[in-house]
Amino acid sequence: MWTVFDDTYLGLDRPRALSHLPHADTDWRRPGPAEVWAPMERRPDEALIRKPSYGAFYDTPLDTMLRNLGRDTVIVTGTLTNYCCGTTARQAYERGYQVVFGADVTATDDESRQEPELAVLRKGFALVLTAKEIADRLKAADPAPEGGSRVRAA
């Protein structure tokens, strides 16, 4: 499932918080989902969740959707490691999910903050793995049937 930190509700749900968000004092605006995801080939059948804050679980249907799909694991990738990704990992952990955090498929806007955040997540919230390690574990858990294709896990 894809999530995007968006200006949901025109900011009326959190008017005081908006001034404290990164880049709030500049003309910079987040690019729209199409600009970000087109190069990553997001498919039309993949769910898109617009989130009003850093964490993907806060005020979104993500938890309900995952439980309806029978999922017990959340794999976190994206940006920013120390904001949206880290918050989502913590929220997933608090809700009882097994959390896998992509060490090399997350990024920050300040490289010096990447490893300290990964260290905190390793210590108490998530299994931190490389993309290759994640892919290898997914393949081992869901081997493709002979002559068939693998079912894509959400």
C-alpha positions, -999 to +999 in steps of 0.1 A: +000+000+000+012+035-008+009+064+016+015+101+010+019+128+036-007+152+021-024+185+030-056+167+038-086+186+051-069+218+039-049+218+072-081+226+092-076+196+114-042+208+126-039+246+120-013+252+148+009+223+138+013+234+101+037+262+110+060+237+126+063+213+097+095+212+076+096+239+050+066+256+064+084+289+062+093+286+025+074+284-008+084+247-012+054+224-015+053+186-016+050+173-051+017+155-060+015+117-059+016+114-097+050+133-099+065+111-072+051+077-081+051+077-119+088+067-121+081+039-095+053+025-116+025+025-090-003+003-103-039+014-104-049-017-082-025-006-054-042+013-025-033+049-019-037+063+016-034+101+021-022+107+056-025+140+074+006+136+096+040+118+097+027+084+107+007+063+082-016+049+109-028+082+124-063+092+112-061+068+082-078+034+074-044+016+072-048-005+103-083-016+093-072-024+057-042-045+069-063-064+094-090-070+068-063-085+045-050-107+074-016-090+074+005-091+106+037-075+091+044-040+079+075-033+057+085+004+058+102+021+029+104+057+018+113+091+031+121+106+055+136+080+077+135+101+109+101+115+103+074+096+083+091+062+081+102+061+118+068+073+130+050+047+109+073+020+122+066+030+158+029+032+152+028-002+136+048-017+165+023-001+190-005-018+171+011-053+174+025-056+139+058-072+131+078-043+116+105-046+090+123-014+081+143-010+049+178+003+058+187+011+022+152+019+009+146+048+033+164+081+033+167+114+052+174+149+041+205+148+063+226+117+059+240+121+095+205+113+108+200+080+090+221+056+111+210+070+145+173+065+136+180+030+123+198+022+156+168+033+176+145+013+155+167-018+157+168-016+195+131-015+201+107-013+172+117-031+140+138-057+122+161-035+101+171-052+069+185-043+034+162-045+004+179-077-007+174-092+027+137-083+027+133-097-008+151-129+001+129-134+032+097-127+012+107-152-015+115-179+012+082-173+029+062-174-004+078-197-029+065-194-064+045-225-075+061-246-102+053-230-136+033-202-119+040-168-106+043-155-071+014-137-055+024-101-046+022-094-008+009-060+003 
